Amino acid sequence: MMNWFGILAMAQPQQGAGADAGQSGAFMFIWLGLMVALFYFMLIRPQKRREKERQELLSAVKTGDRVLFAGGFLGVVANVKDKTLVVKIADNVKVEIVRAAVSQVLDKGAAPEADKA
């Protein structure tokens, strides 16, 4: 089984090629730069945007909001603390959860949306 170094060594021009060797090396670095830029714009940037939106959602949770937990429970926020929320899930039943467990904030009477992938 051939490793990446072997593949790159075969892709390199022979020493006798002269001026073509410099152009091929420059082309390889340009191609590498284009691949890094493509990965950034296709993977890293959208992930950072989704994480920023999620942080805004979690920081905007307030008392009285109806929330859906990652575990599937629905509840109404009774108290907001620094890193946790006290949520009423039934009559006389309140639980304390971490903010990260909130997957959606729902409008009054709205049904939970399907999982967004």
N, C-alpha and C positions, 0 to 999 in steps of 0.2 A: 504494500500500500504506500503510495507516494504522499509525502507531506507537502505543505504549502511552500516551503523553501525550495523543494525540488521543482515544483511547478513554476515558481518565479525564476529559478535558475534557467529552466528551459525556455522561458519567455524572453530572457535577456538576449540581445544580439551578440554575435561573436565579436571578438576583439578586432578582427580584421575589417569590420564594417566601416570604420572611420567616422565620418560625420553623421551617419545614420544612428550611431550609438547615442549621441547626445540628444538627438531629436526623440528617440524612443524613450529615453529616461525622462525627458521633460513631459512627453505625452503620458507616461505612466503616473507622474505626480499630478498632472492636470486631471486625469481620470480618477485618481484617488480623491482629489479635492471635490470633484463632482459627486462622487459616491457619498462622501461625508455630508455634503450639503443636502443631498437627496434624503439621506437618513434623518438629518436634522428636521427638514421640513415635513417629512412624511410620518415620523415617529415621535421624536422628542418634543417638538413644538406643540402638537395637538395634545399630548399627554400633560404637558405643563399647563395648558389652557384649561383642560378638564379638572386638573387638581386645584387650580385657582378658583374655578367656579364652585367646586365642592367646598373649599374653605370659606368662600363667601356665603354659601348656603348654611353651613354649620355656624358661622358667626352671627347670622341673621335670625337664628331660632330664638323665639321669645315666648313668654308665658302666654298660654292660650292657643298656641299653634298645635295643629293636629299633625302627628309625625308617624312615619312608617319606619320600623327598625329593620336592620339587616336580617334578623331572625324571623321576620314576618308579623310581628305584633304591631297593632295600631294603638295609639294612645294620644292623650292631650297633655301638653307640657304644663306642669303645675308650678315648677320653680326652676329657674336657670341659675346654675352655679358656674364657677370658673371652667372646669373641665368636665363636669357632669350635668345631667338634667334629671329632675325628679318628674316622672311621668305617671299620670293616672291612666291605668289600663282597664280598670273596672271600678264599680262602686266600692269605696273604702279600700281600694288596692292601689298603692303607689309604689313604684320601683325607681331606683336610681341607676341611671345608665351613663356610659361615657358618650360624649358627643359624636365620636366616630361611628357609633352604632346606628346613627340616623341615616337612612338611605334616601328618604324623600320627605319634603314638607308639603302637606296636602292642604288644599282650600277646604272650607267648610262644605261638607256633603260630597266632596269629590272622591272618586274611586282611585285606588293606587294604579299607577301606570305599569305596563309590562316592563320587565327588566331591560334596561338600555345597555346594549353591549358595545 
